[in-house]
Amino acid sequence: MEPAQVAIIGSKQMKELEGSGFLKGTLSAEKQLALISICTDLKAAVEGATFIQECTPENLELKKKIFSQLDLIVDDGVILSSSTSCLLPSKLFTGLKHVKQCIVSHPVNPPYFVPLVEIVPHPETDPSVTEKTYALMKKIGQSPVRLNREIEGFVLNRLQYAVISEAWRLVGEGVISPTDLDIVMSDGLGMRYAFIGPLETMHLNAEGRWFKMRRTGGRAYVVQDPGKVIQQTGLGLLQI
């Protein structure tokens, strides 16, 4: 897509958000658009930046190439952040001269309406970089969470695929239809988890969380093989 096309689409979306009352920030759509520029030269694009967020396709070699180029351009005060949803920081940043300034800041689609950002450090990331990234995300209205260390799938996707795995199993075993399974989430758990998480739900249970776990059979009876990673393919879900 050409830069001019991107600008036209972006302008249309911003004005639609403003018209529907969903535009964030104190500036009008027109003033916000005036602050956005498109550049095809990487060095010129990041000139003067203190925080750089990479948002390219989920391709390890492409991302490594971009961060290698940025590594040659930036100084010691710039934070290099990736939007990757699954690539480990150790695979993205290891070997870079500025590795201590590198971090993953994974937003959730659609990021304009879902504020969560998973902040995942490289083993060598300076703690101050994690804190500065967290503070920046809070400042712009997101809801950041810090992971203490990197892990395959981060946290959101590990929770998501645990749910998907059990959903697939329930439908596959004929317990419930796909339509009704989705209603269980959209009109049940989804609505609950929109304002209260699973651990807080158990904590607030009148009989106590451990009693509830015993009464309902506990995780071992509800979710089989919870430690396995699930990979989604065009044919469904495969255990790997």
Biotite code that builds the C-alpha atoms (Angstrom):
import biotite.structure as struc

atoms = struc.array([
    struc.Atom([0.000, 0.000, 0.000], chain_id="A", res_id=1, res_name="MET", atom_name="CA", element="C"),
    struc.Atom([1.332, 3.418, -0.960], chain_id="A", res_id=2, res_name="GLU", atom_name="CA", element="C"),
    struc.Atom([1.909, 6.072, 1.747], chain_id="A", res_id=3, res_name="PRO", atom_name="CA", element="C"),
    struc.Atom([-0.814, 8.276, 0.244], chain_id="A", res_id=4, res_name="ALA", atom_name="CA", element="C"),
    struc.Atom([-3.344, 5.449, 0.541], chain_id="A", res_id=5, res_name="GLN", atom_name="CA", element="C"),
    struc.Atom([-2.349, 4.848, 4.161], chain_id="A", res_id=6, res_name="VAL", atom_name="CA", element="C"),
    struc.Atom([-2.864, 8.541, 4.917], chain_id="A", res_id=7, res_name="ALA", atom_name="CA", element="C"),
    struc.Atom([-6.339, 8.559, 3.337], chain_id="A", res_id=8, res_name="ILE", atom_name="CA", element="C"),
    struc.Atom([-7.459, 5.451, 5.248], chain_id="A", res_id=9, res_name="ILE", atom_name="CA", element="C"),
    struc.Atom([-5.998, 6.753, 8.523], chain_id="A", res_id=10, res_name="GLY", atom_name="CA", element="C"),
    struc.Atom([-7.717, 10.116, 8.094], chain_id="A", res_id=11, res_name="SER", atom_name="CA", element="C"),
    struc.Atom([-11.068, 8.456, 7.413], chain_id="A", res_id=12, res_name="LYS", atom_name="CA", element="C"),
    struc.Atom([-10.783, 6.201, 10.469], chain_id="A", res_id=13, res_name="GLN", atom_name="CA", element="C"),
    struc.Atom([-9.788, 9.060, 12.777], chain_id="A", res_id=14, res_name="MET", atom_name="CA", element="C"),
    struc.Atom([-12.723, 11.179, 11.650], chain_id="A", res_id=15, res_name="LYS", atom_name="CA", element="C"),
    struc.Atom([-15.115, 8.234, 12.095], chain_id="A", res_id=16, res_name="GLU", atom_name="CA", element="C"),
    struc.Atom([-13.849, 7.760, 15.655], chain_id="A", res_id=17, res_name="LEU", atom_name="CA", element="C"),
    struc.Atom([-14.318, 11.461, 16.342], chain_id="A", res_id=18, res_name="GLU", atom_name="CA", element="C"),
    struc.Atom([-17.829, 11.419, 14.899], chain_id="A", res_id=19, res_name="GLY", atom_name="CA", element="C"),
    struc.Atom([-18.831, 8.449, 17.065], chain_id="A", res_id=20, res_name="SER", atom_name="CA", element="C"),
    struc.Atom([-17.328, 9.940, 20.217], chain_id="A", res_id=21, res_name="GLY", atom_name="CA", element="C"),
    struc.Atom([-14.587, 7.315, 20.538], chain_id="A", res_id=22, res_name="PHE", atom_name="CA", element="C"),
    struc.Atom([-11.575, 9.467, 19.632], chain_id="A", res_id=23, res_name="LEU", atom_name="CA", element="C"),
    struc.Atom([-8.972, 9.391, 22.408], chain_id="A", res_id=24, res_name="LYS", atom_name="CA", element="C"),
    struc.Atom([-6.963, 12.358, 23.594], chain_id="A", res_id=25, res_name="GLY", atom_name="CA", element="C"),
    struc.Atom([-7.772, 16.040, 23.967], chain_id="A", res_id=26, res_name="THR", atom_name="CA", element="C"),
    struc.Atom([-6.941, 17.082, 20.388], chain_id="A", res_id=27, res_name="LEU", atom_name="CA", element="C"),
    struc.Atom([-9.340, 16.985, 17.460], chain_id="A", res_id=28, res_name="SER", atom_name="CA", element="C"),
    struc.Atom([-8.898, 14.396, 14.706], chain_id="A", res_id=29, res_name="ALA", atom_name="CA", element="C"),
    struc.Atom([-7.544, 17.101, 12.417], chain_id="A", res_id=30, res_name="GLU", atom_name="CA", element="C"),
    struc.Atom([-4.907, 18.186, 14.955], chain_id="A", res_id=31, res_name="LYS", atom_name="CA", element="C"),
    struc.Atom([-3.920, 14.594, 15.706], chain_id="A", res_id=32, res_name="GLN", atom_name="CA", element="C"),
    struc.Atom([-3.565, 13.827, 11.998], chain_id="A", res_id=33, res_name="LEU", atom_name="CA", element="C"),
    struc.Atom([-1.320, 16.878, 11.624], chain_id="A", res_id=34, res_name="ALA", atom_name="CA", element="C"),
    struc.Atom([1.130, 15.255, 14.085], chain_id="A", res_id=35, res_name="LEU", atom_name="CA", element="C"),
    struc.Atom([1.408, 12.060, 12.013], chain_id="A", res_id=36, res_name="ILE", atom_name="CA", element="C"),
    struc.Atom([3.837, 11.862, 9.108], chain_id="A", res_id=37, res_name="SER", atom_name="CA", element="C"),
    struc.Atom([4.837, 9.075, 6.732], chain_id="A", res_id=38, res_name="ILE", atom_name="CA", element="C"),
    struc.Atom([8.481, 8.451, 5.920], chain_id="A", res_id=39, res_name="CYS", atom_name="CA", element="C"),
    struc.Atom([10.156, 5.797, 3.767], chain_id="A", res_id=40, res_name="THR", atom_name="CA", element="C"),
    struc.Atom([13.662, 6.389, 5.128], chain_id="A", res_id=41, res_name="ASP", atom_name="CA", element="C"),
    struc.Atom([14.288, 4.593, 8.437], chain_id="A", res_id=42, res_name="LEU", atom_name="CA", element="C"),
    struc.Atom([16.959, 6.963, 9.722], chain_id="A", res_id=43, res_name="LYS", atom_name="CA", element="C"),
    struc.Atom([14.846, 10.028, 8.970], chain_id="A", res_id=44, res_name="ALA", atom_name="CA", element="C"),
    struc.Atom([11.748, 8.362, 10.453], chain_id="A", res_id=45, res_name="ALA", atom_name="CA", element="C"),
    struc.Atom([13.310, 7.811, 13.874], chain_id="A", res_id=46, res_name="VAL", atom_name="CA", element="C"),
    struc.Atom([15.290, 11.038, 14.118], chain_id="A", res_id=47, res_name="GLU", atom_name="CA", element="C"),
    struc.Atom([14.705, 12.619, 17.530], chain_id="A", res_id=48, res_name="GLY", atom_name="CA", element="C"),
    struc.Atom([12.654, 9.668, 18.807], chain_id="A", res_id=49, res_name="ALA", atom_name="CA", element="C"),
    struc.Atom([13.025, 8.430, 22.392], chain_id="A", res_id=50, res_name="THR", atom_name="CA", element="C"),
    struc.Atom([10.709, 5.413, 21.999], chain_id="A", res_id=51, res_name="PHE", atom_name="CA", element="C"),
    struc.Atom([10.449, 3.380, 18.789], chain_id="A", res_id=52, res_name="ILE", atom_name="CA", element="C"),
    struc.Atom([7.617, 0.863, 18.330], chain_id="A", res_id=53, res_name="GLN", atom_name="CA", element="C"),
    struc.Atom([8.093, -1.691, 15.533], chain_id="A", res_id=54, res_name="GLU", atom_name="CA", element="C"),
    struc.Atom([4.805, -2.930, 13.997], chain_id="A", res_id=55, res_name="CYS", atom_name="CA", element="C"),
    struc.Atom([5.806, -5.099, 11.035], chain_id="A", res_id=56, res_name="THR", atom_name="CA", element="C"),
    struc.Atom([4.341, -8.522, 10.100], chain_id="A", res_id=57, res_name="PRO", atom_name="CA", element="C"),
    struc.Atom([5.064, -11.464, 12.429], chain_id="A", res_id=58, res_name="GLU", atom_name="CA", element="C"),
    struc.Atom([8.206, -12.513, 10.563], chain_id="A", res_id=59, res_name="ASN", atom_name="CA", element="C"),
    struc.Atom([11.283, -13.146, 12.702], chain_id="A", res_id=60, res_name="LEU", atom_name="CA", element="C"),
    struc.Atom([13.873, -12.448, 10.002], chain_id="A", res_id=61, res_name="GLU", atom_name="CA", element="C"),
    struc.Atom([12.140, -9.228, 8.933], chain_id="A", res_id=62, res_name="LEU", atom_name="CA", element="C"),
    struc.Atom([11.961, -7.955, 12.504], chain_id="A", res_id=63, res_name="LYS", atom_name="CA", element="C"),
    struc.Atom([15.589, -8.894, 13.211], chain_id="A", res_id=64, res_name="LYS", atom_name="CA", element="C"),
    struc.Atom([16.646, -7.026, 10.088], chain_id="A", res_id=65, res_name="LYS", atom_name="CA", element="C"),
    struc.Atom([14.800, -3.893, 11.191], chain_id="A", res_id=66, res_name="ILE", atom_name="CA", element="C"),
    struc.Atom([16.207, -3.983, 14.726], chain_id="A", res_id=67, res_name="PHE", atom_name="CA", element="C"),
    struc.Atom([19.713, -4.574, 13.355], chain_id="A", res_id=68, res_name="SER", atom_name="CA", element="C"),
    struc.Atom([19.327, -1.419, 11.279], chain_id="A", res_id=69, res_name="GLN", atom_name="CA", element="C"),
    struc.Atom([17.922, 0.529, 14.214], chain_id="A", res_id=70, res_name="LEU", atom_name="CA", element="C"),
    struc.Atom([20.790, -0.696, 16.386], chain_id="A", res_id=71, res_name="ASP", atom_name="CA", element="C"),
    struc.Atom([23.199, 1.175, 14.113], chain_id="A", res_id=72, res_name="LEU", atom_name="CA", element="C"),
    struc.Atom([21.148, 4.378, 14.181], chain_id="A", res_id=73, res_name="ILE", atom_name="CA", element="C"),
    struc.Atom([19.982, 4.994, 17.757], chain_id="A", res_id=74, res_name="VAL", atom_name="CA", element="C"),
    struc.Atom([21.947, 6.244, 20.739], chain_id="A", res_id=75, res_name="ASP", atom_name="CA", element="C"),
    struc.Atom([21.991, 4.898, 24.301], chain_id="A", res_id=76, res_name="ASP", atom_name="CA", element="C"),
    struc.Atom([18.851, 6.772, 25.339], chain_id="A", res_id=77, res_name="GLY", atom_name="CA", element="C"),
    struc.Atom([16.322, 5.321, 22.870], chain_id="A", res_id=78, res_name="VAL", atom_name="CA", element="C"),
    struc.Atom([13.994, 2.439, 23.777], chain_id="A", res_id=79, res_name="ILE", atom_name="CA", element="C"),
    struc.Atom([13.503, -0.128, 21.004], chain_id="A", res_id=80, res_name="LEU", atom_name="CA", element="C"),
    struc.Atom([10.156, -1.890, 21.332], chain_id="A", res_id=81, res_name="SER", atom_name="CA", element="C"),
    struc.Atom([8.422, -4.598, 19.303], chain_id="A", res_id=82, res_name="SER", atom_name="CA", element="C"),
    struc.Atom([4.684, -5.253, 18.927], chain_id="A", res_id=83, res_name="SER", atom_name="CA", element="C"),
    struc.Atom([5.218, -8.986, 18.392], chain_id="A", res_id=84, res_name="THR", atom_name="CA", element="C"),
    struc.Atom([2.537, -11.228, 19.871], chain_id="A", res_id=85, res_name="SER", atom_name="CA", element="C"),
    struc.Atom([4.608, -14.402, 20.045], chain_id="A", res_id=86, res_name="CYS", atom_name="CA", element="C"),
    struc.Atom([8.301, -13.970, 19.161], chain_id="A", res_id=87, res_name="LEU", atom_name="CA", element="C"),
    struc.Atom([10.528, -14.138, 22.230], chain_id="A", res_id=88, res_name="LEU", atom_name="CA", element="C"),
    struc.Atom([12.713, -11.113, 22.989], chain_id="A", res_id=89, res_name="PRO", atom_name="CA", element="C"),
    struc.Atom([15.745, -13.409, 23.140], chain_id="A", res_id=90, res_name="SER", atom_name="CA", element="C"),
    struc.Atom([15.105, -14.354, 19.504], chain_id="A", res_id=91, res_name="LYS", atom_name="CA", element="C"),
    struc.Atom([14.552, -10.762, 18.422], chain_id="A", res_id=92, res_name="LEU", atom_name="CA", element="C"),
    struc.Atom([17.231, -8.800, 20.246], chain_id="A", res_id=93, res_name="PHE", atom_name="CA", element="C"),
    struc.Atom([20.137, -11.073, 21.229], chain_id="A", res_id=94, res_name="THR", atom_name="CA", element="C"),
    struc.Atom([23.402, -9.829, 19.748], chain_id="A", res_id=95, res_name="GLY", atom_name="CA", element="C"),
    struc.Atom([22.340, -6.202, 19.388], chain_id="A", res_id=96, res_name="LEU", atom_name="CA", element="C"),
    struc.Atom([24.649, -3.523, 20.758], chain_id="A", res_id=97, res_name="LYS", atom_name="CA", element="C"),
    struc.Atom([21.664, -1.807, 22.415], chain_id="A", res_id=98, res_name="HIS", atom_name="CA", element="C"),
    struc.Atom([20.048, -4.997, 23.727], chain_id="A", res_id=99, res_name="VAL", atom_name="CA", element="C"),
    struc.Atom([19.622, -3.441, 27.188], chain_id="A", res_id=100, res_name="LYS", atom_name="CA", element="C"),
    struc.Atom([17.276, -0.893, 25.594], chain_id="A", res_id=101, res_name="GLN", atom_name="CA", element="C"),
    struc.Atom([15.114, -3.522, 23.874], chain_id="A", res_id=102, res_name="CYS", atom_name="CA", element="C"),
    struc.Atom([11.691, -4.759, 25.001], chain_id="A", res_id=103, res_name="ILE", atom_name="CA", element="C"),
    struc.Atom([8.452, -6.231, 23.689], chain_id="A", res_id=104, res_name="VAL", atom_name="CA", element="C"),
    struc.Atom([5.286, -4.132, 24.124], chain_id="A", res_id=105, res_name="SER", atom_name="CA", element="C"),
    struc.Atom([2.527, -6.383, 22.818], chain_id="A", res_id=106, res_name="HIS", atom_name="CA", element="C"),
    struc.Atom([-0.789, -4.566, 22.240], chain_id="A", res_id=107, res_name="PRO", atom_name="CA", element="C"),
    struc.Atom([-4.025, -6.515, 21.825], chain_id="A", res_id=108, res_name="VAL", atom_name="CA", element="C"),
    struc.Atom([-6.290, -6.277, 18.792], chain_id="A", res_id=109, res_name="ASN", atom_name="CA", element="C"),
    struc.Atom([-8.152, -4.041, 18.402], chain_id="A", res_id=110, res_name="PRO", atom_name="CA", element="C"),
    struc.Atom([-5.696, -1.909, 20.420], chain_id="A", res_id=111, res_name="PRO", atom_name="CA", element="C"),
    struc.Atom([-7.804, 1.240, 20.187], chain_id="A", res_id=112, res_name="TYR", atom_name="CA", element="C"),
    struc.Atom([-10.580, -0.448, 22.183], chain_id="A", res_id=113, res_name="PHE", atom_name="CA", element="C"),
    struc.Atom([-8.684, -3.153, 24.129], chain_id="A", res_id=114, res_name="VAL", atom_name="CA", element="C"),
    struc.Atom([-6.129, -1.325, 26.314], chain_id="A", res_id=115, res_name="PRO", atom_name="CA", element="C"),
    struc.Atom([-3.961, -4.250, 27.475], chain_id="A", res_id=116, res_name="LEU", atom_name="CA", element="C"),
    struc.Atom([-0.243, -4.163, 26.628], chain_id="A", res_id=117, res_name="VAL", atom_name="CA", element="C"),
    struc.Atom([2.050, -7.040, 27.630], chain_id="A", res_id=118, res_name="GLU", atom_name="CA", element="C"),
    struc.Atom([5.535, -5.754, 28.467], chain_id="A", res_id=119, res_name="ILE", atom_name="CA", element="C"),
    struc.Atom([8.103, -8.522, 28.039], chain_id="A", res_id=120, res_name="VAL", atom_name="CA", element="C"),
    struc.Atom([11.808, -7.848, 28.719], chain_id="A", res_id=121, res_name="PRO", atom_name="CA", element="C"),
    struc.Atom([14.814, -9.510, 27.144], chain_id="A", res_id=122, res_name="HIS", atom_name="CA", element="C"),
    struc.Atom([16.994, -11.266, 29.774], chain_id="A", res_id=123, res_name="PRO", atom_name="CA", element="C"),
    struc.Atom([19.428, -8.339, 29.415], chain_id="A", res_id=124, res_name="GLU", atom_name="CA", element="C"),
    struc.Atom([16.868, -5.511, 29.320], chain_id="A", res_id=125, res_name="THR", atom_name="CA", element="C"),
    struc.Atom([17.690, -2.755, 31.800], chain_id="A", res_id=126, res_name="ASP", atom_name="CA", element="C"),
    struc.Atom([14.956, -2.605, 34.505], chain_id="A", res_id=127, res_name="PRO", atom_name="CA", element="C"),
    struc.Atom([14.623, 1.140, 33.904], chain_id="A", res_id=128, res_name="SER", atom_name="CA", element="C"),
    struc.Atom([13.553, 0.417, 30.316], chain_id="A", res_id=129, res_name="VAL", atom_name="CA", element="C"),
    struc.Atom([10.733, -1.792, 31.583], chain_id="A", res_id=130, res_name="THR", atom_name="CA", element="C"),
    struc.Atom([9.579, 0.910, 33.987], chain_id="A", res_id=131, res_name="GLU", atom_name="CA", element="C"),
    struc.Atom([9.792, 3.695, 31.395], chain_id="A", res_id=132, res_name="LYS", atom_name="CA", element="C"),
    struc.Atom([7.803, 1.593, 28.919], chain_id="A", res_id=133, res_name="THR", atom_name="CA", element="C"),
    struc.Atom([5.195, 0.820, 31.573], chain_id="A", res_id=134, res_name="TYR", atom_name="CA", element="C"),
    struc.Atom([4.893, 4.516, 32.466], chain_id="A", res_id=135, res_name="ALA", atom_name="CA", element="C"),
    struc.Atom([4.545, 5.532, 28.810], chain_id="A", res_id=136, res_name="LEU", atom_name="CA", element="C"),
    struc.Atom([1.774, 3.007, 28.180], chain_id="A", res_id=137, res_name="MET", atom_name="CA", element="C"),
    struc.Atom([-0.090, 4.231, 31.267], chain_id="A", res_id=138, res_name="LYS", atom_name="CA", element="C"),
    struc.Atom([0.305, 7.837, 30.136], chain_id="A", res_id=139, res_name="LYS", atom_name="CA", element="C"),
    struc.Atom([-1.286, 7.177, 26.726], chain_id="A", res_id=140, res_name="ILE", atom_name="CA", element="C"),
    struc.Atom([-4.270, 5.414, 28.291], chain_id="A", res_id=141, res_name="GLY", atom_name="CA", element="C"),
    struc.Atom([-3.306, 1.741, 27.893], chain_id="A", res_id=142, res_name="GLN", atom_name="CA", element="C"),
    struc.Atom([-3.349, -0.936, 30.620], chain_id="A", res_id=143, res_name="SER", atom_name="CA", element="C"),
    struc.Atom([0.184, -2.376, 30.708], chain_id="A", res_id=144, res_name="PRO", atom_name="CA", element="C"),
    struc.Atom([1.238, -5.507, 32.580], chain_id="A", res_id=145, res_name="VAL", atom_name="CA", element="C"),
    struc.Atom([4.836, -6.515, 33.280], chain_id="A", res_id=146, res_name="ARG", atom_name="CA", element="C"),
    struc.Atom([6.051, -10.056, 32.672], chain_id="A", res_id=147, res_name="LEU", atom_name="CA", element="C"),
    struc.Atom([8.948, -10.905, 34.975], chain_id="A", res_id=148, res_name="ASN", atom_name="CA", element="C"),
    struc.Atom([10.548, -13.026, 32.277], chain_id="A", res_id=149, res_name="ARG", atom_name="CA", element="C"),
    struc.Atom([9.913, -14.145, 28.722], chain_id="A", res_id=150, res_name="GLU", atom_name="CA", element="C"),
    struc.Atom([7.822, -17.254, 28.073], chain_id="A", res_id=151, res_name="ILE", atom_name="CA", element="C"),
    struc.Atom([6.425, -18.852, 24.917], chain_id="A", res_id=152, res_name="GLU", atom_name="CA", element="C"),
    struc.Atom([3.096, -17.232, 24.027], chain_id="A", res_id=153, res_name="GLY", atom_name="CA", element="C"),
    struc.Atom([3.466, -14.540, 26.728], chain_id="A", res_id=154, res_name="PHE", atom_name="CA", element="C"),
    struc.Atom([0.430, -14.532, 29.070], chain_id="A", res_id=155, res_name="VAL", atom_name="CA", element="C"),
    struc.Atom([-2.621, -13.502, 27.046], chain_id="A", res_id=156, res_name="LEU", atom_name="CA", element="C"),
    struc.Atom([-2.106, -16.125, 24.352], chain_id="A", res_id=157, res_name="ASN", atom_name="CA", element="C"),
    struc.Atom([-1.365, -18.863, 26.881], chain_id="A", res_id=158, res_name="ARG", atom_name="CA", element="C"),
    struc.Atom([-4.663, -18.119, 28.639], chain_id="A", res_id=159, res_name="LEU", atom_name="CA", element="C"),
    struc.Atom([-6.453, -17.720, 25.329], chain_id="A", res_id=160, res_name="GLN", atom_name="CA", element="C"),
    struc.Atom([-5.284, -21.053, 23.948], chain_id="A", res_id=161, res_name="TYR", atom_name="CA", element="C"),
    struc.Atom([-6.130, -22.848, 27.166], chain_id="A", res_id=162, res_name="ALA", atom_name="CA", element="C"),
    struc.Atom([-9.706, -21.630, 26.650], chain_id="A", res_id=163, res_name="VAL", atom_name="CA", element="C"),
    struc.Atom([-9.636, -22.431, 22.926], chain_id="A", res_id=164, res_name="ILE", atom_name="CA", element="C"),
    struc.Atom([-8.304, -25.919, 23.634], chain_id="A", res_id=165, res_name="SER", atom_name="CA", element="C"),
    struc.Atom([-11.133, -26.721, 26.056], chain_id="A", res_id=166, res_name="GLU", atom_name="CA", element="C"),
    struc.Atom([-13.713, -25.069, 23.783], chain_id="A", res_id=167, res_name="ALA", atom_name="CA", element="C"),
    struc.Atom([-12.562, -27.225, 20.883], chain_id="A", res_id=168, res_name="TRP", atom_name="CA", element="C"),
    struc.Atom([-12.704, -30.336, 23.066], chain_id="A", res_id=169, res_name="ARG", atom_name="CA", element="C"),
    struc.Atom([-16.234, -29.608, 24.348], chain_id="A", res_id=170, res_name="LEU", atom_name="CA", element="C"),
    struc.Atom([-17.548, -29.038, 20.831], chain_id="A", res_id=171, res_name="VAL", atom_name="CA", element="C"),
    struc.Atom([-15.648, -32.033, 19.459], chain_id="A", res_id=172, res_name="GLY", atom_name="CA", element="C"),
    struc.Atom([-17.082, -34.355, 22.110], chain_id="A", res_id=173, res_name="GLU", atom_name="CA", element="C"),
    struc.Atom([-20.605, -33.189, 21.362], chain_id="A", res_id=174, res_name="GLY", atom_name="CA", element="C"),
    struc.Atom([-21.166, -31.523, 24.733], chain_id="A", res_id=175, res_name="VAL", atom_name="CA", element="C"),
    struc.Atom([-22.288, -28.241, 23.192], chain_id="A", res_id=176, res_name="ILE", atom_name="CA", element="C"),
    struc.Atom([-22.747, -26.640, 19.779], chain_id="A", res_id=177, res_name="SER", atom_name="CA", element="C"),
    struc.Atom([-20.206, -24.105, 18.439], chain_id="A", res_id=178, res_name="PRO", atom_name="CA", element="C"),
    struc.Atom([-22.866, -21.369, 18.565], chain_id="A", res_id=179, res_name="THR", atom_name="CA", element="C"),
    struc.Atom([-23.772, -22.046, 22.190], chain_id="A", res_id=180, res_name="ASP", atom_name="CA", element="C"),
    struc.Atom([-20.109, -22.381, 23.171], chain_id="A", res_id=181, res_name="LEU", atom_name="CA", element="C"),
    struc.Atom([-19.479, -18.870, 21.866], chain_id="A", res_id=182, res_name="ASP", atom_name="CA", element="C"),
    struc.Atom([-22.488, -17.599, 23.824], chain_id="A", res_id=183, res_name="ILE", atom_name="CA", element="C"),
    struc.Atom([-21.001, -19.087, 27.009], chain_id="A", res_id=184, res_name="VAL", atom_name="CA", element="C"),
    struc.Atom([-18.006, -16.806, 26.443], chain_id="A", res_id=185, res_name="MET", atom_name="CA", element="C"),
    struc.Atom([-19.664, -13.663, 25.010], chain_id="A", res_id=186, res_name="SER", atom_name="CA", element="C"),
    struc.Atom([-22.616, -13.609, 27.413], chain_id="A", res_id=187, res_name="ASP", atom_name="CA", element="C"),
    struc.Atom([-20.966, -15.367, 30.367], chain_id="A", res_id=188, res_name="GLY", atom_name="CA", element="C"),
    struc.Atom([-17.270, -15.593, 31.103], chain_id="A", res_id=189, res_name="LEU", atom_name="CA", element="C"),
    struc.Atom([-16.425, -12.815, 28.682], chain_id="A", res_id=190, res_name="GLY", atom_name="CA", element="C"),
    struc.Atom([-18.722, -10.378, 30.450], chain_id="A", res_id=191, res_name="MET", atom_name="CA", element="C"),
    struc.Atom([-17.429, -11.423, 33.879], chain_id="A", res_id=192, res_name="ARG", atom_name="CA", element="C"),
    struc.Atom([-13.777, -11.213, 32.869], chain_id="A", res_id=193, res_name="TYR", atom_name="CA", element="C"),
    struc.Atom([-14.333, -7.769, 31.368], chain_id="A", res_id=194, res_name="ALA", atom_name="CA", element="C"),
    struc.Atom([-14.324, -6.359, 34.895], chain_id="A", res_id=195, res_name="PHE", atom_name="CA", element="C"),
    struc.Atom([-13.041, -9.095, 37.212], chain_id="A", res_id=196, res_name="ILE", atom_name="CA", element="C"),
    struc.Atom([-10.296, -11.663, 36.579], chain_id="A", res_id=197, res_name="GLY", atom_name="CA", element="C"),
    struc.Atom([-10.308, -15.381, 37.424], chain_id="A", res_id=198, res_name="PRO", atom_name="CA", element="C"),
    struc.Atom([-8.129, -15.111, 40.536], chain_id="A", res_id=199, res_name="LEU", atom_name="CA", element="C"),
    struc.Atom([-10.153, -12.234, 41.977], chain_id="A", res_id=200, res_name="GLU", atom_name="CA", element="C"),
    struc.Atom([-13.340, -14.171, 41.212], chain_id="A", res_id=201, res_name="THR", atom_name="CA", element="C"),
    struc.Atom([-12.085, -17.111, 43.286], chain_id="A", res_id=202, res_name="MET", atom_name="CA", element="C"),
    struc.Atom([-10.861, -14.796, 46.038], chain_id="A", res_id=203, res_name="HIS", atom_name="CA", element="C"),
    struc.Atom([-14.273, -13.159, 46.363], chain_id="A", res_id=204, res_name="LEU", atom_name="CA", element="C"),
    struc.Atom([-16.140, -16.452, 46.340], chain_id="A", res_id=205, res_name="ASN", atom_name="CA", element="C"),
    struc.Atom([-18.058, -16.705, 49.625], chain_id="A", res_id=206, res_name="ALA", atom_name="CA", element="C"),
    struc.Atom([-16.789, -20.208, 50.401], chain_id="A", res_id=207, res_name="GLU", atom_name="CA", element="C"),
    struc.Atom([-13.169, -19.507, 49.565], chain_id="A", res_id=208, res_name="GLY", atom_name="CA", element="C"),
    struc.Atom([-11.169, -20.335, 46.448], chain_id="A", res_id=209, res_name="ARG", atom_name="CA", element="C"),
    struc.Atom([-9.765, -23.694, 47.544], chain_id="A", res_id=210, res_name="TRP", atom_name="CA", element="C"),
    struc.Atom([-13.205, -24.977, 48.565], chain_id="A", res_id=211, res_name="PHE", atom_name="CA", element="C"),
    struc.Atom([-14.504, -23.926, 45.180], chain_id="A", res_id=212, res_name="LYS", atom_name="CA", element="C"),
    struc.Atom([-11.659, -25.724, 43.409], chain_id="A", res_id=213, res_name="MET", atom_name="CA", element="C"),
    struc.Atom([-12.349, -28.932, 45.350], chain_id="A", res_id=214, res_name="ARG", atom_name="CA", element="C"),
    struc.Atom([-16.095, -28.686, 44.845], chain_id="A", res_id=215, res_name="ARG", atom_name="CA", element="C"),
    struc.Atom([-15.815, -28.161, 41.080], chain_id="A", res_id=216, res_name="THR", atom_name="CA", element="C"),
    struc.Atom([-13.174, -30.829, 40.633], chain_id="A", res_id=217, res_name="GLY", atom_name="CA", element="C"),
    struc.Atom([-10.168, -28.547, 40.353], chain_id="A", res_id=218, res_name="GLY", atom_name="CA", element="C"),
    struc.Atom([-8.144, -27.725, 37.292], chain_id="A", res_id=219, res_name="ARG", atom_name="CA", element="C"),
    struc.Atom([-6.954, -31.303, 36.749], chain_id="A", res_id=220, res_name="ALA", atom_name="CA", element="C"),
    struc.Atom([-10.539, -32.416, 36.106], chain_id="A", res_id=221, res_name="TYR", atom_name="CA", element="C"),
    struc.Atom([-11.649, -29.397, 34.123], chain_id="A", res_id=222, res_name="VAL", atom_name="CA", element="C"),
    struc.Atom([-8.698, -28.898, 31.773], chain_id="A", res_id=223, res_name="VAL", atom_name="CA", element="C"),
    struc.Atom([-6.753, -31.879, 30.510], chain_id="A", res_id=224, res_name="GLN", atom_name="CA", element="C"),
    struc.Atom([-3.017, -31.463, 29.774], chain_id="A", res_id=225, res_name="ASP", atom_name="CA", element="C"),
    struc.Atom([-2.994, -27.734, 30.660], chain_id="A", res_id=226, res_name="PRO", atom_name="CA", element="C"),
    struc.Atom([0.750, -27.436, 30.141], chain_id="A", res_id=227, res_name="GLY", atom_name="CA", element="C"),
    struc.Atom([0.733, -28.319, 26.448], chain_id="A", res_id=228, res_name="LYS", atom_name="CA", element="C"),
    struc.Atom([1.039, -25.585, 23.860], chain_id="A", res_id=229, res_name="VAL", atom_name="CA", element="C"),
    struc.Atom([-1.737, -25.486, 21.278], chain_id="A", res_id=230, res_name="ILE", atom_name="CA", element="C"),
    struc.Atom([-1.010, -24.445, 17.712], chain_id="A", res_id=231, res_name="GLN", atom_name="CA", element="C"),
    struc.Atom([-3.814, -23.230, 15.481], chain_id="A", res_id=232, res_name="GLN", atom_name="CA", element="C"),
    struc.Atom([-3.763, -24.404, 11.877], chain_id="A", res_id=233, res_name="THR", atom_name="CA", element="C"),
    struc.Atom([-6.096, -24.145, 8.925], chain_id="A", res_id=234, res_name="GLY", atom_name="CA", element="C"),
    struc.Atom([-7.493, -27.536, 9.896], chain_id="A", res_id=235, res_name="LEU", atom_name="CA", element="C"),
    struc.Atom([-8.183, -26.696, 13.513], chain_id="A", res_id=236, res_name="GLY", atom_name="CA", element="C"),
    struc.Atom([-6.096, -27.108, 16.649], chain_id="A", res_id=237, res_name="LEU", atom_name="CA", element="C"),
    struc.Atom([-3.132, -29.397, 17.022], chain_id="A", res_id=238, res_name="LEU", atom_name="CA", element="C"),
    struc.Atom([-1.287, -30.318, 20.201], chain_id="A", res_id=239, res_name="GLN", atom_name="CA", element="C"),
    struc.Atom([2.469, -29.900, 19.853], chain_id="A", res_id=240, res_name="ILE", atom_name="CA", element="C"),
])
